[in-house]
Amino acid sequence: FHIEVEMKKFLIALVVLFVGIQFIPVERTNPPVTSEVNAPADVKAILKKACYDCHSNETNWAWYTKVAPSSFLAVKDVNDGRKHLNFSEWNVNKESKYKEEIWDEIREEQMPPWQYKIIHSEAKLTPEEKNLLRNWATNK
């Protein structure tokens, strides 16, 4: 009986904590696009479906990005992704460096990340899509 009471208190505390963290503000932004990546339409379509949610100012903030604690993780991932590479603030002076990094991440299966692909199956790149991105990134 004592264990049941303690478990009930624990569950109530957990629910109160979950509801309480929903009130912590999280800033989900989509700043203006200042410069877009210069890529063929087929390459850009692949980038949009697999990369833009974290690496552009055109993030699709899905429902789970509005529910804590996943909202905290999503905003952190997007902010980190935009800092590292942002297709909406493309710097043509760094284009060759960007392309090299993009291809390295894809080739090494680091991008898109596995946890993103679990929820977004459309982000899984086919061999044909990887080949298109490789040819674009390596200027072949």
Sequence and secondary structure as in RCSB ss.txt:
>XXXX:A:sequence
FHIEVEMKKFLIALVVLFVGIQFIPVERTNPPVTSEVNAPADVKAILKKACYDCHSNETNWAWYTKVAPSSFLAV
KDVNDGRKHLNFSEWNVNKESKYKEEIWDEIREEQMPPWQYKIIHSEAKLTPEEKNLLRNWATNK
>XXXX:A:secstr
 HHHHHHHHHHHHHHHHHHHHTTS          B     HHHHHHHHHHTHHHHSS     GGGGSTTHHHHHH
HHHHHHHHH  TTB  GGGHHHHHHHHHHHHHTT SS HHHHHH GGGS  HHHHHHHHHHHTT 
